[in-house]
């Protein structure tokens, strides 16, 4: 396994939408394992294909304290959603030291495939639902910066020397 390079804001590649995965093979399984290792290395709770310069609809998430409960989602799609929202203070490995409260659905239903192409469906609530929505934003070419106010973006640019 290998630790992959993570694209950093304002890299334009983070703004490009990912394409659906077409082939489920050992190369995909290896990529997923490398994404998990990369996520754990950075002490993150989620990572998407676009963040490691792979424009495929792949995301990995692990909210467990021991980082031993990975959730791999290929071609994820929200199939149902609750009606309530909450704000979550989110950060992102692609935008270090930047946190923004983001309005997210409190509960969602997701249809996806695992790394071998087997379809599955899960219900997610609370922080897990927010994390999945954050990674799905990456798959559509959005970043945490897109949820920030002009003032927050300006403060980040100043602090980052940009």
C-alpha positions in Angstrom: 0.0 0.0 0.0 1.0 3.6 -0.5 0.2 7.0 0.8 -1.2 9.1 -2.0 -0.6 12.8 -2.6 -3.6 14.9 -1.5 -4.5 17.9 -3.7 -4.6 21.2 -1.8 -6.8 24.2 -2.4 -6.8 26.2 -4.7 -5.8 23.4 -7.1 -8.3 23.6 -10.0 -8.5 19.8 -10.2 -10.6 19.8 -7.0 -13.3 21.6 -8.9 -13.8 18.9 -11.5 -16.6 16.4 -11.2 -15.7 12.8 -10.9 -16.9 10.2 -13.4 -18.6 6.9 -12.4 -16.5 3.9 -12.0 -16.9 1.4 -14.8 -14.5 -1.4 -14.0 -14.3 -3.2 -10.8 -10.9 -4.9 -10.8 -7.8 -5.4 -8.6 -6.5 -1.9 -9.6 -9.6 -0.4 -8.1 -9.2 -2.5 -4.9 -5.6 -1.4 -4.7 -6.6 2.3 -5.1 -9.2 1.9 -2.4 -6.6 0.4 0.0 -4.2 3.3 -0.8 -7.0 5.8 -0.2 -7.7 4.3 3.2 -4.0 4.3 4.1 -3.8 8.0 3.0 -6.9 8.9 4.9 -5.6 7.3 8.1 -2.1 8.8 7.6 -3.7 12.3 7.5 -5.9 11.5 10.5 -8.9 12.3 8.3 -12.4 10.7 8.6 -13.1 10.8 4.8 -11.4 11.0 1.5 -12.6 11.1 -2.1 -11.1 10.2 -5.5 -10.8 13.8 -6.7 -8.7 14.7 -3.6 -6.0 12.2 -4.7 -6.3 13.3 -8.3 -8.5 10.4 -9.4 -11.6 11.6 -11.1 -13.7 8.6 -10.2 -16.6 8.4 -7.9 -14.8 6.7 -5.1 -15.0 7.7 -1.4 -13.8 6.2 1.8 -15.0 7.1 5.3 -14.2 5.9 8.8 -15.6 7.6 11.9 -14.4 4.9 14.4 -12.0 5.9 17.2 -9.6 3.1 16.3 -9.8 3.7 12.5 -10.9 0.1 11.9 -14.4 0.5 10.5 -13.8 1.7 6.9 -16.8 2.4 4.7 -16.0 2.3 1.0 -18.5 3.7 -1.5 -18.2 3.5 -5.2 -20.7 5.5 -7.4 -22.7 6.7 -4.3 -26.1 8.2 -4.8 -28.5 9.6 -2.2 -31.7 7.7 -2.7 -33.7 9.2 0.2 -33.3 12.0 2.7 -34.8 13.2 5.9 -36.4 16.6 6.2 -34.3 18.0 9.0 -31.0 19.9 8.8 -28.2 20.7 11.2 -25.0 22.6 11.0 -21.7 20.7 11.3 -18.3 22.3 11.8 -16.4 20.7 9.0 -12.7 20.6 8.0 -11.0 19.1 5.0 -7.6 17.5 4.4 -7.4 19.5 1.1 -7.9 22.8 3.0 -5.8 22.5 6.1 -6.7 24.4 9.3 -9.9 25.7 7.8 -13.3 25.0 9.5 -16.7 26.1 8.4 -20.2 25.4 9.7 -22.1 23.6 6.9 -25.8 23.0 6.8 -26.3 19.3 6.1 -29.2 16.9 6.0 -29.4 15.0 9.3 -30.3 11.7 7.7 -29.8 10.2 4.3 -30.1 6.8 2.5 -27.2 6.0 0.1 -27.0 3.4 -2.7 -23.5 2.5 -3.7 -21.2 -0.3 -4.6 -18.2 -1.8 -2.7 -14.8 -2.1 -4.2 -15.7 -5.4 -5.9 -18.9 -4.0 -7.5 -21.4 -5.5 -5.1 -24.3 -3.0 -4.6 -25.4 -2.0 -1.1 -27.6 0.5 0.6 -27.1 2.2 4.0 -28.8 4.7 6.2 -26.7 7.4 7.8 -27.5 9.9 10.4 -25.8 12.8 12.2 -22.0 13.1 11.7 -21.8 10.1 9.4 -24.5 11.6 7.1 -22.6 14.9 7.1 -19.3 13.2 6.3 -20.8 11.3 3.4 -22.4 14.5 2.1 -19.0 16.3 2.4 -17.3 13.6 0.3 -20.1 13.6 -2.2 -19.5 17.3 -2.6 -15.9 16.4 -3.7 -17.3 14.0 -6.2 -19.4 16.8 -7.8 -16.4 19.2 -7.8 -17.3 21.2 -4.7 -15.0 21.9 -1.8 -15.5 23.2 1.7 -14.5 26.6 0.4 -17.8 26.6 -1.7 -19.7 26.6 1.6 -17.6 29.4 3.2 -18.7 33.0 3.3 -16.6 35.7 1.4 -15.3 36.8 4.8 -14.2 33.3 5.7 -12.5 32.8 2.3 -10.7 36.1 2.6 -9.5 35.2 6.1 -8.2 31.9 4.9 -6.3 33.4 2.0 -4.7 35.9 4.3 -3.7 33.3 6.8 -2.4 31.0 4.0 -0.5 33.8 2.3 -2.5 33.7 -0.9 
